[in-house]
């Protein structure tokens, strides 16, 4: 009996000596875990790449927009779409609100609407271009400015100040000040200084600002912007046709010239 037990014990020891435990990554669960980790790492890398591209798009203000340099075909397409047959474009009914600050010919066949933000650096970049276009074609186009105050906490207050300036008939003077001094607006006193330079009555401006009279108009602007699928500022609508982001002067010239040509000589 004792001999049999000794033999059995020796056999079991021998078996244990010959048995080697598999490493964790050699087991089925270990292999599955390794695959899951690899998938997570790949997903993380793809997410980082996507996010990096998105950041670059936002920085360049390129979310779903026409490129800075419009091709001749793009210019022709926009211009053709701007003819009188486009009066029923639903975008026009939403974008072209008559009770907003405007400049130019109220009876013009070509209507340009900008959705902008006084705190938007790209709007400031485009400001000089738009000002030149407005002045050059003031007899041929109607330019409407609509606030889309989304950049930061100062966007809505500046919008309210500008609309209050409009009450005093000094909108465009104050408009110019806000954009040309965008990086220097540090306090209310700075705004009041620019308001005085624009010929505004500060007491009237302050009373207007402290009221809620423009809350609904600002909310409507933001609602219309979302309905129109606006991703950022500045975004323009030319007779209802969307052009987003800073557009070079030469491209504006081409679009407006071609559009006016077609509007005055409609395609039969």
VENUR-V178773 format. One record per residue. N is the residue number from 1. PSI is psi in degrees with one decimal (999 if undefined). OMEGA is omega in degrees with one decimal (NA if undefined). NEAR is the number of other ideal C-beta (glycine too) atoms within 10 Angstrom. Layout:
n->N psi->PSI omega->OMEGA near->NEAR
n->N psi->PSI omega->OMEGA near->NEAR
//
This chain:
n->1 psi->-47.8 omega->179.7 near->5
n->2 psi->-38.1 omega->-179.4 near->6
n->3 psi->-40.8 omega->179.2 near->7
n->4 psi->-41.1 omega->178.6 near->8
n->5 psi->-40.7 omega->179.1 near->9
n->6 psi->-40.2 omega->179.0 near->10
n->7 psi->-43.1 omega->179.9 near->10
n->8 psi->-41.6 omega->178.8 near->10
n->9 psi->-44.0 omega->179.9 near->10
n->10 psi->-36.5 omega->179.2 near->10
n->11 psi->-44.8 omega->-179.5 near->10
n->12 psi->-38.1 omega->178.2 near->10
n->13 psi->-40.0 omega->179.9 near->10
n->14 psi->-42.3 omega->178.0 near->10
n->15 psi->-44.0 omega->-179.9 near->9
n->16 psi->-35.6 omega->179.3 near->8
n->17 psi->-35.8 omega->-178.1 near->8
n->18 psi->-17.6 omega->-176.7 near->7
n->19 psi->127.1 omega->178.3 near->7
n->20 psi->125.4 omega->178.2 near->6
n->21 psi->135.9 omega->176.8 near->7
n->22 psi->145.7 omega->175.5 near->9
n->23 psi->156.7 omega->-171.8 near->8
n->24 psi->-36.0 omega->-177.3 near->11
n->25 psi->-2.1 omega->176.9 near->10
n->26 psi->-9.5 omega->179.2 near->9
n->27 psi->158.0 omega->178.5 near->12
n->28 psi->-42.9 omega->179.4 near->8
n->29 psi->-36.5 omega->178.8 near->9
n->30 psi->-40.9 omega->178.5 near->13
n->31 psi->-44.0 omega->178.3 near->12
n->32 psi->-42.1 omega->179.4 near->10
n->33 psi->-41.4 omega->-179.9 near->13
n->34 psi->-40.7 omega->178.4 near->12
n->35 psi->-43.9 omega->179.5 near->10
n->36 psi->-42.3 omega->178.3 near->10
n->37 psi->-43.3 omega->179.7 near->10
n->38 psi->-42.0 omega->178.9 near->10
n->39 psi->-40.8 omega->178.7 near->10
n->40 psi->-42.3 omega->179.3 near->10
n->41 psi->-43.9 omega->179.2 near->10
n->42 psi->-44.3 omega->178.8 near->10
n->43 psi->-40.1 omega->178.9 near->10
n->44 psi->-42.0 omega->179.6 near->10
n->45 psi->-45.2 omega->179.2 near->10
n->46 psi->-38.6 omega->178.8 near->10
n->47 psi->-42.8 omega->179.8 near->10
n->48 psi->-40.4 omega->178.4 near->10
n->49 psi->-46.0 omega->178.8 near->10
n->50 psi->-45.1 omega->-178.7 near->10
n->51 psi->-39.7 omega->178.3 near->10
n->52 psi->-42.0 omega->177.7 near->10
n->53 psi->-38.8 omega->179.2 near->10
n->54 psi->-43.1 omega->178.8 near->11
n->55 psi->-43.3 omega->179.2 near->10
n->56 psi->-37.3 omega->178.0 near->10
n->57 psi->-42.7 omega->179.4 near->15
n->58 psi->-43.4 omega->179.9 near->12
n->59 psi->-37.6 omega->-178.1 near->9
n->60 psi->0.3 omega->179.6 near->13
n->61 psi->49.3 omega->-174.0 near->22
n->62 psi->20.0 omega->-176.6 near->16
n->63 psi->100.0 omega->176.0 near->14
n->64 psi->42.9 omega->-175.3 near->13
n->65 psi->168.1 omega->172.7 near->19
n->66 psi->136.3 omega->-178.8 near->21
n->67 psi->159.1 omega->-179.7 near->11
n->68 psi->-45.1 omega->-178.6 near->13
n->69 psi->103.1 omega->-177.0 near->10
n->70 psi->136.3 omega->176.1 near->20
n->71 psi->159.6 omega->177.4 near->11
n->72 psi->-37.7 omega->179.1 near->9
n->73 psi->-39.9 omega->179.1 near->8
n->74 psi->-42.4 omega->178.3 near->16
n->75 psi->-46.2 omega->-179.4 near->19
n->76 psi->-40.7 omega->-179.7 near->15
n->77 psi->-47.3 omega->179.6 near->16
n->78 psi->-45.1 omega->-177.8 near->22
n->79 psi->-45.0 omega->179.8 near->23
n->80 psi->-40.3 omega->-179.9 near->15
n->81 psi->-13.4 omega->-177.9 near->16
n->82 psi->4.5 omega->-177.3 near->25
n->83 psi->176.5 omega->-172.9 near->19
n->84 psi->-19.2 omega->179.1 near->12
n->85 psi->-4.7 omega->-176.4 near->12
n->86 psi->13.1 omega->-176.3 near->16
n->87 psi->-29.3 omega->-177.0 near->11
n->88 psi->9.2 omega->176.7 near->8
n->89 psi->120.3 omega->-177.4 near->17
n->90 psi->-26.9 omega->177.8 near->10
n->91 psi->-33.9 omega->-178.2 near->18
n->92 psi->-40.8 omega->-178.1 near->17
n->93 psi->-29.5 omega->180.0 near->12
n->94 psi->-42.8 omega->-173.1 near->16
n->95 psi->-38.6 omega->-170.9 near->29
n->96 psi->78.0 omega->177.1 near->19
n->97 psi->125.5 omega->-173.1 near->15
n->98 psi->-21.1 omega->-176.3 near->8
n->99 psi->31.6 omega->176.6 near->8
n->100 psi->160.0 omega->178.0 near->17
n->101 psi->132.9 omega->-178.0 near->16
n->102 psi->164.3 omega->-179.7 near->19
n->103 psi->140.6 omega->176.7 near->19
n->104 psi->-151.7 omega->-173.8 near->20
n->105 psi->113.6 omega->-177.9 near->16
n->106 psi->-20.7 omega->-179.2 near->9
n->107 psi->13.0 omega->-177.5 near->6
n->108 psi->147.2 omega->177.5 near->17
n->109 psi->-23.2 omega->-177.5 near->19
n->110 psi->118.9 omega->-177.1 near->22
n->111 psi->124.8 omega->178.5 near->21
n->112 psi->125.2 omega->178.0 near->29
n->113 psi->131.0 omega->174.3 near->26
n->114 psi->132.2 omega->167.5 near->22
n->115 psi->114.9 omega->-174.5 near->26
n->116 psi->173.4 omega->-180.0 near->25
n->117 psi->126.8 omega->-177.1 near->23
n->118 psi->-12.6 omega->178.1 near->27
n->119 psi->1.9 omega->-178.1 near->22
n->120 psi->119.8 omega->-179.2 near->24
n->121 psi->-31.2 omega->179.2 near->14
n->122 psi->-33.0 omega->174.9 near->19
n->123 psi->-40.1 omega->177.6 near->25
n->124 psi->-36.9 omega->177.7 near->20
n->125 psi->-39.2 omega->-177.7 near->15
n->126 psi->-15.1 omega->-175.1 near->25
n->127 psi->-49.3 omega->-177.2 near->22
n->128 psi->-34.8 omega->178.4 near->13
n->129 psi->-48.7 omega->-179.6 near->18
n->130 psi->-40.1 omega->179.8 near->23
n->131 psi->-40.7 omega->179.6 near->17
n->132 psi->-41.8 omega->179.2 near->13
n->133 psi->-44.3 omega->-179.7 near->21
n->134 psi->-46.5 omega->-177.5 near->18
n->135 psi->-39.3 omega->-177.1 near->10
n->136 psi->-38.0 omega->-173.8 near->14
n->137 psi->27.6 omega->-175.3 near->21
n->138 psi->-21.5 omega->177.4 near->14
n->139 psi->-15.7 omega->-173.4 near->8
n->140 psi->-18.0 omega->-177.8 near->17
n->141 psi->157.0 omega->170.6 near->22
n->142 psi->122.1 omega->179.7 near->21
n->143 psi->124.5 omega->179.3 near->22
n->144 psi->131.0 omega->178.6 near->20
n->145 psi->127.9 omega->177.8 near->21
n->146 psi->130.1 omega->-178.3 near->24
n->147 psi->135.5 omega->172.5 near->26
n->148 psi->75.6 omega->-169.8 near->25
n->149 psi->89.1 omega->-174.0 near->23
n->150 psi->-4.6 omega->-170.9 near->16
n->151 psi->-52.3 omega->-178.8 near->19
n->152 psi->-172.2 omega->-174.9 near->11
n->153 psi->-15.4 omega->179.2 near->8
n->154 psi->-9.8 omega->-173.9 near->15
n->155 psi->-49.1 omega->-178.2 near->19
n->156 psi->-45.9 omega->176.9 near->20
n->157 psi->-41.8 omega->179.6 near->16
n->158 psi->-35.6 omega->175.6 near->21
n->159 psi->-45.9 omega->-179.8 near->23
n->160 psi->-42.8 omega->178.5 near->23
n->161 psi->-40.8 omega->-178.0 near->24
n->162 psi->-40.3 omega->179.0 near->22
n->163 psi->-33.6 omega->175.0 near->20
n->164 psi->-33.4 omega->176.2 near->24
n->165 psi->-32.9 omega->179.0 near->28
n->166 psi->-32.8 omega->177.7 near->18
n->167 psi->-32.9 omega->-177.6 near->15
n->168 psi->7.7 omega->178.5 near->17
n->169 psi->22.8 omega->-177.3 near->10
n->170 psi->28.1 omega->-173.4 near->19
n->171 psi->-51.9 omega->-172.3 near->20
n->172 psi->-28.2 omega->174.3 near->18
n->173 psi->-44.2 omega->179.9 near->16
n->174 psi->-37.0 omega->176.0 near->26
n->175 psi->-49.8 omega->179.5 near->21
n->176 psi->-41.8 omega->-179.6 near->15
n->177 psi->-43.3 omega->-177.2 near->22
n->178 psi->-38.7 omega->-178.7 near->23
n->179 psi->-39.5 omega->-178.9 near->19
n->180 psi->-20.8 omega->179.3 near->14
n->181 psi->25.6 omega->-173.7 near->17
n->182 psi->-41.1 omega->-176.3 near->17
n->183 psi->-1.6 omega->-176.7 near->8
n->184 psi->8.5 omega->179.5 near->9
n->185 psi->99.0 omega->-173.7 near->18
n->186 psi->-18.1 omega->-175.8 near->10
n->187 psi->174.0 omega->177.6 near->8
n->188 psi->-36.0 omega->180.0 near->12
n->189 psi->-34.3 omega->176.9 near->8
n->190 psi->-41.8 omega->179.4 near->12
n->191 psi->-43.3 omega->179.0 near->22
n->192 psi->-35.4 omega->178.0 near->15
n->193 psi->-44.9 omega->178.6 near->16
n->194 psi->-35.2 omega->179.0 near->21
n->195 psi->-44.0 omega->177.9 near->24
n->196 psi->-42.9 omega->179.3 near->12
n->197 psi->-23.1 omega->179.2 near->12
n->198 psi->-2.1 omega->178.1 near->19
n->199 psi->21.5 omega->-177.9 near->12
n->200 psi->149.2 omega->172.0 near->24
n->201 psi->114.3 omega->-173.4 near->15
n->202 psi->-38.1 omega->179.3 near->12
n->203 psi->-46.2 omega->177.7 near->8
n->204 psi->-38.2 omega->179.8 near->14
n->205 psi->-43.6 omega->-178.3 near->23
n->206 psi->-42.4 omega->178.7 near->15
n->207 psi->-43.8 omega->179.1 near->11
n->208 psi->-44.7 omega->-177.7 near->20
n->209 psi->-39.4 omega->-176.9 near->17
n->210 psi->-8.2 omega->175.9 near->10
n->211 psi->174.1 omega->179.4 near->11
n->212 psi->21.6 omega->-170.7 near->7
n->213 psi->-23.8 omega->-176.6 near->13
n->214 psi->6.2 omega->-179.6 near->21
n->215 psi->-44.7 omega->-177.7 near->11
n->216 psi->-39.7 omega->179.7 near->9
n->217 psi->-42.6 omega->178.6 near->17
n->218 psi->-42.2 omega->179.0 near->18
n->219 psi->-38.4 omega->179.4 near->10
n->220 psi->-40.4 omega->176.7 near->14
n->221 psi->-45.3 omega->-177.2 near->19
n->222 psi->-38.0 omega->178.0 near->18
n->223 psi->-43.4 omega->179.3 near->11
n->224 psi->-38.1 omega->178.8 near->19
n->225 psi->-43.1 omega->178.8 near->21
n->226 psi->-40.9 omega->178.6 near->10
n->227 psi->-35.9 omega->-179.6 near->12
n->228 psi->-2.0 omega->177.6 near->18
n->229 psi->33.8 omega->-179.3 near->11
n->230 psi->124.4 omega->-178.0 near->22
n->231 psi->-19.9 omega->-177.4 near->15
n->232 psi->178.1 omega->-179.9 near->23
n->233 psi->149.1 omega->-4.1 near->26
n->234 psi->149.6 omega->171.8 near->26
n->235 psi->134.3 omega->-176.0 near->26
n->236 psi->150.3 omega->171.6 near->23
n->237 psi->120.8 omega->179.7 near->24
n->238 psi->106.0 omega->-172.0 near->23
n->239 psi->38.0 omega->176.0 near->25
n->240 psi->-6.8 omega->-179.4 near->21
n->241 psi->128.2 omega->-170.6 near->21
n->242 psi->132.4 omega->168.5 near->18
n->243 psi->119.9 omega->-175.1 near->20
n->244 psi->150.8 omega->178.2 near->22
n->245 psi->169.7 omega->177.2 near->22
n->246 psi->126.7 omega->-179.9 near->18
n->247 psi->127.4 omega->-178.4 near->22
n->248 psi->153.9 omega->-178.4 near->13
n->249 psi->-42.2 omega->-176.8 near->14
n->250 psi->-32.7 omega->178.1 near->11
n->251 psi->-37.9 omega->174.0 near->20
n->252 psi->-45.3 omega->-179.5 near->22
n->253 psi->-44.6 omega->-178.1 near->16
n->254 psi->-45.1 omega->-178.5 near->18
n->255 psi->-46.6 omega->-177.5 near->27
n->256 psi->-44.9 omega->180.0 near->22
n->257 psi->-46.8 omega->-179.2 near->14
n->258 psi->-40.1 omega->179.9 near->18
n->259 psi->-45.7 omega->179.7 near->25
n->260 psi->-36.6 omega->178.6 near->18
n->261 psi->-44.4 omega->-178.9 near->11
n->262 psi->-35.1 omega->179.1 near->20
n->263 psi->-36.4 omega->179.7 near->18
n->264 psi->-19.5 omega->177.6 near->11
n->265 psi->72.8 omega->-173.5 near->9
n->266 psi->146.8 omega->176.5 near->10
n->267 psi->127.1 omega->-177.3 near->8
n->268 psi->999 omega->NA near->3
//
